[in-house]
Amino acid sequence: MSRPILSTDAPPREPATRTHRASPELLLAEQHHMCPGCGEPLAARMILEAIEEMPEIEGAIGVVGIGCYTGFAMSMDVDTIQALHGRAPSLATGAKRMRSDALVFTLQGDGDMVNEGLQEILHTAARGENVTCVLLNNGVFGETGGHMTATTVIGQRTKNSLDGRDAAYHGHPILIGDLIACLDGASYVARSSVHDAKGVIRTKQMLKEAFASQLAGAGFSFVEVLTMCPTGWFIPTAEGPGYLDEVMGSVHVTGELKRDGKRVSPSGSSAGGR
Amino acid sequence: MTARLIEGSEAIAAAGVAAGCRFFAGYPMTPFTEVLEHFATMLPASGGTCINAESELEAVGMAWGAAATGARAATGSCGQGLALMQESFSELTRAEVPLVIFNMARGQGDYFQTTRGGGHGDYRILSLAPIDLGEAVELTQLAFDLADRWRNPVIVVGDYLLAHTHESLDVRPLDFAPLPAKDWVADGELRGAKGSRLVSSLGMDKQGGGESDPERFWKRLDRKAREIAATEQRWESSFTDDAELVVVAYGTAARFARSAIHELRADGIRVGMVRPITLWPFPSQAVREAAERAGHVAVFELNAGQMVDDVRLAVLERARVVSIGGISTDASHFGVGDLLDADRIRKRIERTLRGEEIEP
């Protein structure tokens, strides 16, 4: 047993000093504007760690959509283009065509990608555009205060579905990862979550698979990350990870959906997933 | 190269490529479609890319992404398609991304769209309105220069006749003054040491530590727009020194009006003309000075009366301002109406000189 990281037996005699940097080198500011309990910073961190751990990445351009996560544009030490709501895949297309050597990825929420920008993401995938789109899916418009999106699951309470999403009245959620996996232009498609440590690590692994797919020129790659929204879910923050795992995760099922352009069978997708 | 007979849309695309345009995205729509076709043919041969986008929204987004990496990029449509792109135009202006936009319009009904725009917030876009293909070749290249110089979108305004008339031309690259280095672009280089860049419409930057100051940012853009307005007005004046009546017209309408004015001058009738080449910034000073000398201004535009507002703002009460154009289109819906006729324009000018009113 090594010595404890922090002894609480007595008040410290010396001011605390940092012995090593725990955050990614590509993180510019350790402060962010996300709520405590939000899953988005975990996902953003995994993107930066994935880039750092892949020496074959020689350049990178991130394209961020509009949502809570837009602020990450300022904290990633990677060239970034801020897009309009829903339009990030188109900007990524133009950027990649002009800078084919750079890893080009988008960072979008479910409102951005699946509501406002559904056409853009589907056509970009169908074109087999050699970019990686990353979806932070929390099933609500978090920034506006928890409103229903196209991925809100049946029964989920939001600001404009106070009694829970009713399929007959509000319609059904779109399983965007599954939809993209149907398209021939998509090479790698996966869905992960950040509700527990295993999911966070799995998220990074999937991001690295997607980035490797892009570097190999295999076509469109897509990683959907299920994230908690402590302000938009109308449940205690501490219950968020459990809600994600049991309710959201039973609809948006995690696992790899497509690899090397081939669909992964449902049984095969359970590895690392549910 | 020597001159050859070339269609307007091909000349415009060739001028774009000569100016270094390496990315184009568009969605087909008459009468713009052939501009897209020619870029699709020419760009791959020049090491560039042309994408037939799934919508105008995606076309402008793709061009935005390309321009944000430092490439010279363009998109376009007619006014109908540009209506869909308005949100991006205002954002691009705030993100200070140099994008060139072609409007091969169906007539001249898009003057307000071009000069005011339908996007959100405070923003201004430069616009250049060539009178013929020779000028279109020059102004297309100037558009790329101005876009980079001011880091601002620039619209080139044409129409069915500009895009589809053949003229004898030699498309040559033009020389412009050196431009500042593009040290702001998101080119993807991993510079390390907090050297990354952010192309944002929100006034944010990587060095801001996560804070932005929107008021300071918007005031800076406002100062830039005022500087553009003060320095980039372009126009052509003819016969204004002794004119009793000054005609104001732009683009194809001006080409027909110019013929009428040359005929009237040959007959000793003292008519002059001011032709705005930039619609924004509007050449207010040139119009005002010519109006003050003549005391009488006739605006010939092929719409229900749009540019006449800018003429009145320039002239105020210093001269009488009347409209002598009007809606003029044909069964094709492409704005090639019977007012594009030098004889009819001449008669309208003569009636105006006699003090008669022209029915819209």
Interface residues (C-beta under 8 A of the other chain):
Chain A: L28 A29 Q31 H32 H33 I57 E58 G59 A60 I61 V63 T70 G71 A73 M74 S75 M76 D77 V78 D79 T80 I81 Q82 A83 L84 R87 P89 S90 L91 A92 T93 G94 A95 K96 R97 M98 R99 D101 A102 L103 V104 Q119 E120 H123
Chain B: R22 F23 A25 T49 I51 A53 E54 S55 L57 E58 A59 V60 G61 M62 A63 W64 G65 A66 A67 A68 T69 G70 A71 A73 E87 S88 E91 A95 A186 D187 G188 E189 L190 G192 K194 G195 S196 R197 L198 V199 S200 S201 L202 M204 D205 K206 G208 G209 G210
